[in-house]
């Protein structure tokens, strides 16, 4: 039986009801579409926000890393600068320690200029060790250390010191004509001064006729722009020859250096030494050039020495028995100087000690034999042969006098 389907209202039949129904359906579909659109927009917004935050965070972290890196670099650079200044100050203090307070015939201002130049050697020529008598010797040969001139408190020399015309006649060892004339108490040629001139008195000028400036420049020139130990006789002679290419000049300067060395140092010139001390020193000096060997007691048992092996062997030649290691050598004494005493209490033949903590003898790690006049002989470290050098005081723990037993 056919199913009767109720008639649907058409737009014409029952038009108001049809329109109402259509509007209702349209509004529902619109709201659903709007809801879907809002939901998609919200999801997209959240996704974009999350991505944006991730990138912002990465950028911030990257910037933070850069900032942290920059700050770290600045801190490290500042710390290295502090260490360099401290090392320079320590080197300056050590290098100037052996300068006497006065020397007969040497202008006190000239001596002060030499003292300050040697004291600044660690800054002027890093890694270079130089003694005051070398500068004084150079100055004596070049200008009699400005003798016969007036030297002002700031170091200016008047009348100016001007060298002879170098016409190739052999004056000053010159055999090649030159238009320049050497200037000042240390006789620098203008072209040389242009490269090594220094401001030694802090007045902002570099004047070869100023003894402070000239002495500082002499340190730079003698050291040759590289680490050097000009307390070593061979290196000292090479430096003098570099200053003036003449063997006769080298001999003159070395003779002058020896005369200044005779004045010793204001403190610690060495004092009287007995036969035991001289025997020990003579033995040690004969070992110069032997290699550093850790635990070494010297030939024939080993090729070289370590620090305490050298001092023990030296005093053994004088019939004095010392313990094997530095800390024990210090312990048997007798102690004659401590940290901060410098050269004042030292005598020739004393043993000098260095420690990681100068006030704690248990940390002593090095010993050397004092020769007097601010010089010592040591077996220092790997790669450094037995040598004579100037005394230094960074880490200095004290001194003992084995011959006093």
Rosetta blueprint (number, residue, H / E / L):
1 X L
2 X L
3 X L
4 X L
5 X L
6 X L
7 X L
8 X L
9 X L
10 X L
11 X L
12 X L
13 X L
14 X L
15 X H
16 X H
17 X H
18 X H
19 X H
20 X H
21 X H
22 X H
23 X H
24 X H
25 X H
26 X H
27 X H
28 X H
29 X H
30 X H
31 X H
32 X H
33 X H
34 X H
35 X H
36 X H
37 X H
38 X H
39 X H
40 X H
41 X H
42 X H
43 X H
44 X H
45 X H
46 X H
47 X H
48 X H
49 X H
50 X H
51 X H
52 X H
53 X H
54 X H
55 X H
56 X H
57 X H
58 X H
59 X H
60 X H
61 X H
62 X H
63 X H
64 X H
65 X H
66 X H
67 X H
68 X H
69 X H
70 X H
71 X H
72 X H
73 X H
74 X H
75 X H
76 X H
77 X H
78 X H
79 X H
80 X H
81 X H
82 X H
83 X H
84 X H
85 X H
86 X H
87 X H
88 X H
89 X H
90 X H
91 X H
92 X H
93 X H
94 X H
95 X H
96 X H
97 X L
98 X L
99 X L
100 X L
101 X L
102 X L
103 X L
104 X L
105 X L
106 X L
107 X L
108 X H
109 X H
110 X H
111 X H
112 X H
113 X H
114 X H
115 X H
116 X H
117 X H
118 X H
119 X H
120 X L
121 X H
122 X H
123 X H
124 X H
125 X L
126 X L
127 X L
128 X E
129 X E
130 X L
131 X L
132 X H
133 X H
134 X H
135 X H
136 X H
137 X H
138 X H
139 X H
140 X H
141 X H
142 X H
143 X H
144 X L
145 X L
146 X L
147 X L
148 X L
149 X L
150 X E
151 X E
152 X L
153 X L
154 X L
155 X L
156 X E
157 X E
158 X E
159 X L
160 X L
161 X L
162 X E
163 X L
164 X L
165 X L
166 X L
167 X L
168 X L
169 X L
170 X L
171 X H
172 X H
173 X H
174 X L
175 X L
176 X L
177 X L
178 X L
179 X L
180 X L
181 X L
182 X L
183 X E
184 X L
185 X L
186 X L
187 X L
188 X E
189 X L
190 X H
191 X H
192 X H
193 X H
194 X H
195 X H
196 X H
197 X L
198 X L
199 X L
200 X L
201 X L
202 X L
203 X L
204 X L
205 X L
206 X L
207 X L
208 X L
209 X L
210 X E
211 X H
212 X H
213 X H
214 X H
215 X H
216 X H
217 X H
218 X H
219 X H
220 X H
221 X H
222 X H
223 X H
224 X L
225 X L
226 X L
227 X L
228 X E
229 X E
230 X L
231 X L
232 X L
233 X H
234 X H
235 X H
236 X H
237 X H
238 X H
239 X H
240 X H
241 X H
242 X H
243 X H
244 X L
245 X L
246 X L
247 X H
248 X H
249 X H
250 X H
251 X H
252 X H
253 X H
254 X H
255 X H
256 X H
257 X H
258 X H
259 X H
260 X H
261 X H
262 X L
263 X L
264 X L
265 X L
266 X L
267 X L
268 X L
269 X L
270 X E
271 X L
272 X L
273 X L
274 X L
275 X H
276 X H
277 X H
278 X H
279 X H
280 X H
281 X H
282 X H
283 X H
284 X H
285 X H
286 X H
287 X L
288 X L
289 X L
290 X L
291 X L
292 X E
293 X L
294 X L
295 X L
296 X L
297 X E
298 X L
299 X L
300 X L
301 X L
302 X L
303 X L
304 X L
305 X E
306 X L
307 X H
308 X H
309 X H
310 X H
311 X H
312 X H
313 X H
314 X H
315 X H
316 X H
317 X L
318 X L
319 X L
320 X L
321 X L
322 X L
323 X L
324 X L
325 X L
326 X H
327 X H
328 X H
329 X H
330 X H
331 X H
332 X H
333 X L
334 X L
335 X E
336 X E
337 X E
338 X E
339 X L
340 X L
341 X L
342 X L
343 X L
344 X L
345 X L
346 X L
347 X E
348 X L
349 X L
350 X L
351 X E
352 X E
353 X E
354 X E
355 X E
356 X L
357 X L
358 X L
359 X L
360 X L
361 X H
362 X H
363 X H
364 X E
365 X E
366 X E
367 X E
368 X E
369 X E
370 X E
371 X E
372 X E
373 X L
374 X L
375 X E
376 X E
377 X E
378 X E
379 X L
380 X L
381 X L
382 X L
383 X L
384 X L
385 X L
386 X L
387 X E
388 X E
389 X E
390 X E
391 X L
392 X L
393 X L
394 X L
395 X L
396 X E
397 X E
398 X E
399 X E
400 X E
401 X L
402 X H
403 X H
404 X H
405 X L
